[in-house]
Amino acid sequence: MKNITLSVSDDIYRAARVYAAEHDTSVSGLVAQFLGSLSAKGSNGEFERLEAQQRRIQGEIEQFSACARLGRDEVHARALR
């Protein structure tokens, strides 16, 4: 078993400790579970789904123009996504 050192803000660490306590585990256990889920999900397409989502978001960012004004309805529709 390997040890990993992470740096996170105090707020994130506090939230992680609360979440871990609510789920009867430790912060270390949460990190181990998360990292384990990455390798398990990678085999069934989760990485591909995340990469596709990242490409979609990147495309939206590239299409964004600061001078383009949105109508009221469009602003609210985006907020609901």
N, C-alpha and C positions, 0 to 999 in steps of 0.2 A: 504494500500500500504506500502511495506517495502523498506527501504533504504539499499543499498549495497555499501560498500567501496572497491574499487579496487586499486591496485598498478600496474602501467605499466610504461614503460620507457617513457622519454620525446618524443622520436621519434614516438613511437606507438600512444601516446596521440595526438601529432600534426597531424599525418596521419588520425586518427579517426575524429578529428575536421574538417579537410579539407573535408573528405568524407561525414561527416554529413552535412556540409554546402552545399555541392554540391547536396545533396539529400533532402534539406529543412527539416532537423530534427536536433536533438541534439545527443551528445555522449550518454547521458542517454537513449534517444529514441532508438539508435542503439542497446545498450545492452539489453534493454527491448524487442526489436523486436527479437534479437538473442535468448534470453532465451525462449521467447514464441514459436519460431520456433522449439526449441529442443523438447518441449513437444508435439507439433503438429506432428513433423516428427517421433517422437518415436512411435506413434500409427500406422504409416503406414510402418514401417520397416526400417526407416533411421538409427536407432541405430544398428540394426542387420547388415546393409550394412557396417557401419563404423567399427563394431567389426570384420567382415569378412575381411575387408581391413587391419585392424590392425594385424590380425592373419597372413595374407599373407605376409605383410611386415616383421613381426617378423620371419617368416619362412625363408625369404630371408636373413635376418640378421644372423640367426643361421647357414645358409649354407655358409656364407661368410668366406673366409680364406684369411688372409693377404698375405700369400705366393703364392696364386693363381694369375697368371698373365693373364690379359685379352688381347686379340688381338685388334688391332686398330678398326676393324669393330664392335666388341662387345662393346667396350667403346662408340663408337658413337651411337650404337643402344640403349644403356642404357640411353644416354643423351636425346634421343627423346621421351622416355616414359613419 
